[in-house]
Amino acid sequence: MKQTVKIIIDGKTFELPIITGSEGERAIDISRLRQETGLVTLDPGFVNTASCQSRITFVDGEKGILRYRGIPVEQLAEHSTFVETAYLLINGELPTQEQLNRFSVMLNDSSLVHEDMRAFFENFPRWAHPMGILSSMVNALRAFYPEIPERTEEEEINITVTRLLSKVRTMAAMSYKIFRGHKVIYPRHDLTYAANFLNMMFNSPVKPYVIDEDVVKALNVFWILHADHEQNCSTAAVRLVGSARVNLYAAISAGICALWGPLHGGANQAVVEMLSQIHANGGDVAPFIARAKDKNDPFRLMGFGHRVYKTYDPRGQIMKKVCDKVLGKVTRQDPLLDIAMRLEEVALKDPYFIDHHLYPNIDFYSGILLRAMGIPLNMFTVMFAIGRLPGWISQWKESIDNPNWKIHRPRQIYIGLKQRDYVPIKERG
Ligand code: ACO
């Protein structure tokens, strides 16, 4: 039976439908509310608002569940690769061997970056943040790879998607090499997606990079865990900007900008900065916990808390295991790992963190993993961006394929001054 809710406004009753998702989530459909009642809803930060119906990713924040296209992220982290997971997210199904081979070949064929783009990379100031460079360069891709009118829309999208997945990875490694003043290393056709990235980052004419399959696996897991997370800030940005029917490069560039923020993707860098600060202050976590609890202090424990998870972030648990393995492998002791574990232990027993349901999120351990791999701090969020690309692309595709598509245009409640007259400058007090 169709379920509804009733609301009474000025004595008049209105009935609104309830819609139920495939995992039993229920929502009040207010799409006709304004038309029927003249009222809008107010929901700062969209805490209670579903902006779309989606078939891509399921998150249960109370139970700590994350699934892509129905498959638990734990299974993908164990058995899949980033390329296969990207295919799954974008196309809805796991690929056959033949489809996977074809996709891998397409990624390989698209991996070079137009040589003229190098001039742009080389002329950013040395201190420019790689996320700013990446968002600008992704937007610039449209100029270098314009739409070709003879192609069908589907062909154009497939080519753009492959280019983005492949070139963003190349551009990330390229910007690092240029930043260091080193020779740019080109992608190789005989290496897998993740191995190719590590090689482009760390190979050098004087010190060949030796590819370690455990590190390659860890990077695959890192990217799989970041591949999508339903309607987070950057994905919402991609959908919103994309809703104006802008090209995909521009929509992804907007997502990269949103991800840059320390409350979102920038948190992995912020976590390591915070752990380094604790280390520099002698390693005692107590003053930092006290500051995080002080309402008069804006300091927050980076890597703790999540808008959706009110229990452990399932990705954080997997990340912690991978982190242990890679640290063991590189036989590098990291004092920050000990501090992170102490911080986690103390915070999880503290009534403030318990009452506020604040648990470690994915970023809490991912920064330590990236450090162990030799990724520099200012590239951490770029690593997240490469991982999130399949999610942004699939969400953009779903959004533009929706027959009920609408440009995203929220309402507001105006609380400013009422109408008043313009005062000439000489008469202003
Ligand atoms: N340290 C201390 N207190 C916190 C923290 C934290 N990390 N996170 C939330 N709180 C407190 C807030 O002060 C607030 O307390 P109050 O209700 O007593 O005023 C309460 O918990 C709720 O906080 P909100 O900011 O309203 O929660 P919201 O869901 O909007 O924010 C967010 C979630 C942004 C992730 C927040 O927990 C935070 O800032 N965490 C630190 C940054 C971080 O790790 N970000 C990565 C997120 S994961 C990702 O993007 C992949």
Residues whose N, C-alpha, C, O or C-beta is under 5 A from the ligand:
A	BS01	ACO	P262 L263 H264 G265 A267 A292 R300 L301 M302 G303 F304 G305 H306 R307 H356 N361 D363
